[in-house]
Structures are given as structure tokens and as C-alpha cells.
Amino acid sequence: MSQIHLLPDLLINQIAAGEVVDRPASALKELLENSVDAGATEIEVKLTQGGIKQIQVTDNGGGIAGEQLALALARHATSKIASLEDLERVASLGFRGEALASIASVTRMALTSRTLQAEHAWQVETEGGALSSTQPAAHPVGTTIEARDLYFNTPARRKFLKTEATEYAHCEEMFKRIALAHPEVGFTLQHNGRVTWHLRPTQLAQRVHEFLGEDFAQASLPIEVEASDLRLSGFAGVPAYSRASRDAQYFFVNGRFVRDKLISHALREAYKDVLHQARHPAYVLFLTLDPAAVDVNVHPTKIEVRFRDGRAVHQFLYHAVNRVLAGSRGEALGNVVQDSGFGIRDSGGWRGQTPMVAPRQESMALAVNEPSPFYSTLFSGVKDAVAEAPRQADQATSEAPPLGYALGQVHGVYILAQNALGLVLVDMHAAHERVVYEKLKNALDMHTVPTQPLLVPAALTAGPLEVATVEEQGDTLRQLGFEMAVLSPNSIAVRAIPALLQDADPSELARAVLQDLREFGASRVLTERRNELLATMACHGAVLANRRLMLPEMNALLREMEATERADQCNHGRPTWFQMTMQDLDKLFMRGK
């Protein structure tokens, strides 16, 4: 029988290193977090060969006293917690006391540090965990940790490391995460003697701009939401700025970068209604809550967390992001036009530009009050306001709606409009589809889907399953705004449809609804499949391409878009409109060159 025995400390540390330090980027993360916890305002990173040959982190933090250097490299030695109560409310990035010991066990390490009170610095070195005596050294206040030759004493693990370029890419990504979480700290990154990043202390918006670029800065919405003890801040990319991968997703809990299934699910749900197919949203978001409400001690790398009230966190995140996405770009643009005289949004908010004269829509020899089924039914309530638009534009040329005034159509597909910034191009079917969809959702939520009886009922040939669906799901159909009746074993009469869709083909619309009811059942159609069904109905009811609209009808659609949540995207996540500023147009024609 084999005997139980204690493992030597070196082996224990190397086992821990397998969890904490699986590649150079993992070691870099631990060292950077230690520097941030030490109160550093400047941190410099030097890497050689992707961090495999050398990782050196220098900071100007509080430093470590000479007599504690050796203890800092001991396993489970930390200055950040001292009791179970501290562990349950941990606010620092590091707290386990494993990182330095684990890194030291698989590298050749030198730890040099000086406190503000010390006359000089002290240094201790290790090789594979073997500790040298503490020696005096020259160093300003702060700490430098240099780890060389990762896995030099465990060649089997070293074989699992990738190429220098790959390991550097992982290190750079880890550097970005820490730097994004702490914009008040200056960071420098060198690789093989070349400076790749030099970041000065700044505001979050500027740090986000530096890492994610101008495109994200102009295509992101600021978030600042509080509820109870939960606070969400940062920037969420608009759905049109979606990505093929998750490379632009940064989420932090109390300043700690995490990848959490509950958080990911909440954000996916928030974008679900506006994101196109398999695309991924981009965001830099910070969740702040009581440290006692989240457990960060569920994984050695601390990248996973567990919330004490996961449901509340999920609902908070979903509603906070969903509400921000629901505000249309036209609405946001309107606020800017009103508040700051037009501008282009950058990482610092809105950058002012020279105000331009608002567009003027000339009066037309058109009987605005002339009955029009499209105009009067699909844009109910907007007719009078649109009829007044030209007169109002004459009275107040300095004011214009966010999406401007329509100029005309392009091949019956796109609407051209002029606003204060320049030219607006609208996909009229996609835009109207979203307007109708949101109206249907609101009506169904209020249990008040208005119906429109058909003057002549539409008869359609139906199969046995469709007939059975009409007989069994009469209440559900009425709830959705339909009235259908079975005429014979193979025919159905459609007597009424939702008033919002009265220009749709009743037969095609009825078939689409019956198919969903037959395939998924009433309960699923009205719950998890509800939005898919309403999107299908909206598509049938939206104005079709190649439909010639009058200017008042176009303007009615623009005003509806401005008043509709999520009007930037159609129900399938595609953009509904684009803005081309005067600067954009000038560039096209090379004006000023």
C-alpha cells in the first residue's frame, strides 16, 4: 500500500503554477494586478520573445519593505486579506497569495522594491523557487519584478507554449484589459525593446478610444445606470457595429475583467432583438456592486465570479443595456442638435462643429389631406404634424428634426432626406418594418391589438393541420388581432387582421401566423417565440420596396422612426439608415483640396 506524504513546497508551487500561470500572459496579469493594488500611477512593462524569455513590470506604487521581500514570495502570503470576513468582501484584484510563489517556482525571478520610508531598495532573487538572501539595491520608490525563462525547469510545459507572436498577442490583450480598467494609471508596453503602447493617465472615454479606435468611439453609446446597489457604466456599441468574433467585449466587475456566463447571457439577450444573425456586439462595461454581493474566489485565475443574487444582476444588466439600445440614433442626434449645435461624437462626448443652416422643405402643390391608405393607416396620428412640417420649417429654419426632411426616393427603395448634419439615407422597408414591429409589441403587451375587419373576407385553401389550428387556437388568434373561421375541411376565411397590418396580404399573413402556431404551440408563440412571430407579421405589413411614396408619407416615416425605440435596425439587425455629414460629402468630391 502506498503511503500518504506531504508534498515539498516547490512541487506544491509548481502545481499551483499550472493553474495560475499557464502562459506568459497569465504571469503578466498577476504582476499588473499587484502593481495596481499597490497604488501605482505609472506602470511599465517590458517583454522579450512574447514574454517567454522575459517579463518585467516596474511600478511607482507603495513598495515592499526589505524584511518582507522573502515573505512576499512565500505561498499564501498576502497583505490584502487576513480573515474570512475579508475574503467575503475582497475589493483588491489579488488576494490569494499564490501568484508570486507560483511564478517564482517556474522562472528565474528578481524582486526589487523600495518603500517611501526606506533609504534604499532591497532585492531578492529566486531560481526555480530557490530563494537568495536579501541584498541592498538601487531603485526608486516602487517595485520591479523580472521573471525570466518561463518554464525553464519544466520543459514539458514549455512545449505547450505557442509562437512568440501568439504569446505576445495574449500578453498585449491582458495589458489592454488592465489598462482599460484603470484609465487613471499611465501604462507603457515594450516588446523586444520597441515601445508598442505608451498611455498617459486619462479619462475612460479616451482610453477606450485608444484601444478600440475611432470607429467604436463613433458607434458606441454611453451607459450610466444605477439601481439599488448596482451601477453599470461604460460604452455599448450600436448593433450596426457588430463583429464576427468576441474580440471587442470587455466586461469588468468591481474593476476586475471577467468572462461570466450569466453576464454574457444578459448582454446577448439585450442585443438579441437588434443584432444580425451570428454577429457579436462590442462593449466596454463596468459593473460596480457591494464586494460582499459577489464571490471572486471561484477560480484560481479569478476570471469567473459568482453573484449572490444572480437573477437580480441578470435583470439589471439586461434592462440597462436594452434601454440604451432602444433609444434611436435619431433621438440621440436630436439631443445633440438641440444641446450643442451639431457635432460628431468621439470618445470624449460630442465634438462641436460649425452649425449649419437647417434644411428647408419647399411647399408643394399636393393635397396633403387627400386620403391615402398607406399614409392614413400605417402612420396614424402623424398626418397633421407632417402637414405642418413645411410651414414649421419656414418659421424656424434653425430647427430641423433629427432625421431631417425628405427630398425624394431612389428607385423606390431608399428615402433621401436632408438634416442639419447633411444627408440621411433610409431603407424605407427596413425602417417601417421596425416601426410596425415595435407597435405590435406594445399593443400585445397592453392586450390591445386593434383589429381591422375585412370588407371582403379572404378565403384560402388550407390543409388539415391549418384547419385544426384555427379551431383550436381561436383565443390566441384573437389576442394577436385575427379573426378566422373554418369554411370547410380544406378552406379558411380570414375576416379580420391586425389594424397595423391592414395593407398586408391577408392570406399570406394568416399562413405565416398559423405556421408558427402549428409548429411551436400557443404558449411558446406568446412567450419565447413572441418576438419572432411579431417580426414576421411586421415584415408582411411593412411598406414594400418599389412603392412610390409622396413626400408627406416619407416624412411621416421619418417622424415615426424618431419616436420608435430601436429604430436604427430592422427586426433582423440590419441598419435602417445612414448619416452622411457635409464633411463626408466634401471628401467624396475632394472639396477644399
Residue pairs with C-beta under 8 A, 6 or more apart in sequence:
7 15
9 75
9 129
10 105
10 128
10 129
12 75
13 75
13 101
13 102
13 104
13 105
13 129
14 102
14 105
14 106
14 129
14 154
16 75
16 98
16 101
16 102
16 105
16 300
17 102
17 103
17 105
17 106
18 157
19 102
19 300
19 301
20 26
20 30
20 98
20 99
20 102
20 103
20 300
20 301
21 27
21 30
21 99
21 102
21 103
21 106
21 150
23 51
23 161
23 162
23 167
23 170
24 47
24 50
24 51
24 52
24 55
24 150
24 161
24 167
24 170
24 171
25 51
25 167
25 170
25 171
25 173
25 174
26 174
26 301
27 51
27 55
27 103
27 107
27 147
27 150
28 45
28 47
28 51
28 55
28 57
28 171
28 174
28 175
29 174
29 177
29 178
29 301
30 94
30 99
30 100
30 103
31 55
31 57
31 99
31 103
31 145
31 147
32 43
32 45
32 57
32 174
32 175
32 178
33 93
33 94
33 99
33 178
34 57
34 93
34 94
34 99
34 100
34 143
34 145
35 43
35 57
35 59
35 61
35 143
36 43
36 93
36 178
36 182
36 185
37 61
37 80
37 92
37 93
37 94
38 59
38 61
38 62
38 63
38 142
38 143
39 61
39 62
40 59
40 60
40 61
40 142
40 185
41 60
41 184
41 185
41 186
41 201
42 59
42 60
42 185
42 186
42 187
42 188
43 57
43 58
43 59
43 60
43 185
43 186
43 187
43 188
44 57
44 58
44 59
44 187
44 188
44 190
45 55
45 56
45 57
45 175
45 187
45 188
45 189
45 190
46 54
46 55
46 56
46 58
46 190
47 54
47 55
47 56
47 168
47 171
47 189
47 190
47 191
47 192
48 54
48 191
48 192
49 164
49 167
49 192
50 163
50 164
50 165
50 166
50 167
50 168
50 171
50 191
51 150
51 167
51 168
51 171
52 149
52 150
52 158
52 161
52 164
52 167
53 148
53 149
53 150
54 146
54 147
54 148
55 146
55 147
55 148
55 150
55 171
56 144
56 145
56 146
56 147
57 144
57 145
58 142
58 143
58 144
59 142
59 143
59 144
60 140
60 141
60 142
61 142
61 143
62 115
62 116
62 141
62 142
63 113
63 114
63 115
63 116
63 118
63 121
63 141
63 142
63 143
64 72
64 111
64 113
64 115
64 143
65 115
65 118
65 122
66 113
66 118
66 121
66 122
66 134
66 136
67 134
69 111
69 113
69 122
69 123
69 124
69 134
70 124
70 131
70 134
71 77
72 100
72 111
73 100
73 101
73 104
73 109
73 111
73 124
73 126
73 131
74 97
74 101
75 97
75 98
75 101
75 102
76 96
76 97
76 98
76 101
77 97
77 101
78 94
78 95
78 96
78 97
80 86
80 90
80 92
80 94
80 95
81 87
81 90
81 92
81 95
86 95
87 95
87 297
88 292
88 295
89 290
89 291
89 292
90 291
90 296
90 297
91 254
91 291
93 255
93 256
93 302
95 297
96 297
96 300
96 302
98 300
100 111
100 145
101 129
103 109
103 147
104 126
104 129
104 147
105 128
105 129
106 128
106 150
106 151
106 152
106 153
106 154
106 157
107 126
107 128
107 147
107 148
107 149
107 150
107 151
107 152
108 125
108 126
108 127
108 128
108 147
108 148
108 149
108 152
109 125
109 126
109 127
109 145
109 146
109 147
109 148
110 123
110 124
110 125
110 144
110 145
110 146
111 123
111 124
111 125
111 126
111 143
111 144
111 145
112 121
112 122
112 123
112 137
112 139
112 143
112 144
112 145
113 121
113 122
113 123
113 139
113 142
113 143
113 144
114 120
114 121
114 122
114 139
114 140
114 141
114 142
114 143
115 141
116 141
120 136
120 137
120 138
120 139
121 136
121 137
121 138
121 139
121 140
122 134
122 135
122 136
122 137
123 134
123 135
123 136
123 137
123 139
124 131
124 132
124 133
124 134
124 135
125 131
125 132
126 132
128 152
128 153
150 158
150 161
151 157
151 158
151 161
152 158
161 167
168 191
172 189
172 191
172 196
172 197
175 187
175 189
175 197
176 211
176 250
177 250
177 257
178 187
178 257
179 185
179 187
179 197
179 199
179 207
179 211
180 204
180 207
180 208
180 211
180 250
180 252
180 257
180 284
181 252
181 255
181 256
181 257
181 286
182 255
183 201
183 202
183 203
183 204
183 206
183 207
184 201
184 202
185 201
186 199
186 200
186 201
187 197
187 198
187 199
188 195
188 197
188 198
188 199
189 195
189 196
189 197
189 198
190 196
199 207
199 210
203 348
204 233
204 234
204 284
205 217
205 222
205 235
205 347
205 348
205 349
206 347
206 348
208 216
208 217
208 220
208 234
208 235
208 284
208 347
209 216
209 217
209 346
209 347
209 348
212 248
212 282
212 284
214 346
215 241
216 235
216 237
216 241
216 248
216 282
217 345
217 346
217 347
218 344
218 345
218 346
219 237
219 238
219 240
219 241
220 235
220 236
220 237
220 238
220 241
220 282
220 283
220 284
221 235
221 236
221 237
221 238
221 324
221 325
221 327
221 332
222 234
222 235
222 349
223 232
223 233
223 234
223 235
223 236
223 285
223 320
223 321
223 324
224 232
224 233
225 231
225 232
225 233
225 316
225 320
225 323
225 324
226 232
227 316
227 320
228 312
229 289
229 290
229 293
230 287
230 288
230 289
230 312
230 313
230 316
231 287
231 288
231 289
232 285
232 286
232 287
232 288
232 316
232 317
232 320
232 321
233 285
233 286
233 288
234 283
234 284
234 285
234 286
235 283
235 284
235 285
236 281
236 282
236 283
236 285
236 321
236 324
236 325
237 248
237 281
237 282
237 283
238 325
238 329
238 568
239 271
239 274
239 275
239 276
239 281
239 325
239 568
239 569
239 573
240 568
240 569
240 575
241 282
242 275
242 276
242 279
242 280
242 281
242 282
242 573
243 279
243 280
243 281
243 282
244 279
244 280
245 280
246 280
248 280
248 282
248 283
249 280
249 281
249 282
249 283
250 257
250 283
250 284
250 285
251 257
251 258
251 259
251 260
251 263
251 267
251 283
251 285
251 286
251 287
252 258
252 285
252 286
252 287
253 260
253 263
253 287
253 289
253 294
253 296
253 305
254 287
254 288
254 289
254 291
254 294
254 296
255 286
256 296
256 302
256 305
257 303
258 303
258 304
258 305
259 303
259 304
260 304
260 305
262 307
262 310
262 313
262 314
263 287
263 313
263 317
265 314
266 313
266 314
266 315
266 317
266 318
266 321
267 281
267 283
267 285
267 317
267 318
267 321
269 318
269 322
270 317
270 318
270 319
270 320
270 321
270 322
270 325
271 281
271 321
271 325
273 322
273 531
273 566
273 571
274 325
274 566
274 568
274 569
274 573
275 281
275 569
275 573
276 569
276 572
276 573
276 574
277 572
277 573
279 573
283 321
285 321
287 313
287 317
289 313
292 308
293 307
293 308
293 309
294 305
294 306
294 307
294 308
295 305
295 306
295 307
295 308
296 302
296 305
298 304
298 305
298 306
307 313
325 566
326 565
326 566
327 565
328 561
328 562
328 564
328 565
328 566
328 567
328 568
329 567
329 568
329 577
329 579
330 401
330 402
330 403
330 561
330 562
330 567
330 568
330 577
331 402
331 562
333 402
333 403
333 419
333 421
333 579
334 401
334 402
334 562
336 342
336 343
336 345
336 350
337 400
337 402
337 420
337 421
340 350
340 352
341 352
341 353
341 355
342 352
342 353
342 355
342 356
342 420
342 421
343 350
343 351
343 352
343 353
344 350
344 351
344 353
344 581
345 351
355 420
356 420
356 421
356 422
356 582
357 397
357 398
358 393
358 396
358 397
358 398
358 399
358 400
358 419
358 420
359 393
359 400
359 404
359 405
359 418
359 419
359 420
360 393
360 394
360 397
360 405
361 389
361 390
361 393
361 405
361 406
361 551
361 555
362 390
363 390
363 391
363 394
364 390
364 551
366 550
366 551
366 552
368 383
368 386
368 387
368 552
369 383
369 387
372 550
372 553
373 502
373 503
374 503
374 543
374 547
374 549
374 553
375 383
375 550
375 552
375 553
375 556
376 383
377 499
377 502
377 503
378 432
378 436
378 500
378 503
378 541
378 543
379 386
379 553
379 556
379 557
379 560
382 556
382 559
382 560
383 552
383 556
385 559
386 552
386 555
386 556
386 559
387 552
389 401
389 405
389 552
389 555
392 399
393 400
393 405
400 419
400 420
401 419
401 558
401 559
401 562
402 419
402 562
403 417
403 419
403 424
403 426
403 558
403 559
403 561
403 562
403 577
404 417
404 418
404 419
404 420
404 424
404 558
405 417
405 418
405 419
405 555
405 558
406 415
406 416
406 417
406 551
406 554
406 555
406 558
407 416
407 417
407 418
408 415
408 416
408 551
408 554
409 415
409 416
409 428
409 548
409 549
409 554
410 416
411 546
412 545
412 546
412 547
412 548
413 427
413 428
413 429
413 545
413 546
414 425
414 426
414 427
414 428
415 424
415 425
415 426
415 428
415 549
415 554
415 557
415 558
416 423
416 424
416 425
416 426
417 423
417 424
417 425
417 426
417 554
417 558
418 424
419 579
421 579
421 581
421 582
422 579
422 580
422 581
422 582
422 583
422 584
422 585
423 579
423 580
423 585
424 558
424 577
424 578
424 579
424 580
425 577
425 578
425 580
426 557
426 558
426 561
426 576
426 577
427 570
427 574
427 575
427 576
427 577
428 543
428 545
428 547
428 549
428 554
428 557
429 542
429 543
429 544
429 545
430 542
430 569
430 570
430 574
430 575
430 576
431 557
431 561
431 567
431 570
431 576
431 577
432 542
432 543
432 557
432 560
433 535
433 538
433 539
433 542
433 570
433 571
434 538
434 561
434 564
434 566
434 567
434 569
434 570
434 571
434 576
435 542
435 557
435 560
435 561
435 564
435 567
436 500
436 501
436 537
436 538
436 541
436 542
437 534
437 535
437 538
437 571
438 564
438 565
438 566
438 567
439 500
440 449
440 498
440 500
440 534
440 537
440 538
441 531
441 534
443 449
443 450
443 481
443 498
443 500
444 479
444 480
444 530
444 534
447 479
449 479
449 480
449 481
449 498
449 500
450 481
450 498
450 499
450 500
451 481
451 482
451 483
451 496
451 497
451 498
451 499
452 496
452 497
452 498
452 499
452 502
453 483
453 495
453 496
454 494
454 495
454 496
454 497
454 506
457 493
457 494
457 495
458 493
458 494
458 506
458 507
458 510
459 487
459 491
459 492
459 493
459 494
460 491
460 492
460 494
460 507
460 510
460 511
461 490
461 491
462 470
462 490
462 491
462 492
462 514
463 490
464 489
464 490
465 518
466 492
466 511
466 514
466 518
467 486
467 489
467 490
467 492
469 514
469 517
469 518
470 477
470 484
470 485
470 486
470 492
470 514
471 486
473 517
473 522
474 484
476 517
476 522
476 525
476 526
477 483
477 484
477 513
477 517
479 526
480 498
480 513
480 533
480 537
481 496
481 497
481 498
481 499
481 500
481 501
482 494
482 496
482 497
482 498
482 510
482 513
483 494
483 495
483 496
484 492
484 493
484 494
484 495
484 510
485 492
485 493
485 495
486 492
486 493
487 493
492 510
494 506
494 507
494 509
494 510
497 504
497 506
497 509
497 510
498 537
498 541
500 541
501 509
501 537
501 538
501 540
501 541
502 541
503 541
503 543
504 537
504 540
504 541
505 540
508 540
509 537
509 540
509 541
512 536
512 537
512 540
513 533
513 536
513 537
516 525
516 529
516 532
516 533
516 536
517 525
520 529
525 533
535 571
535 572
538 571
539 571
543 549
543 557
549 557
561 567
561 576
561 577
567 576
568 575
568 576
568 577
569 575
569 576
570 576
586 592
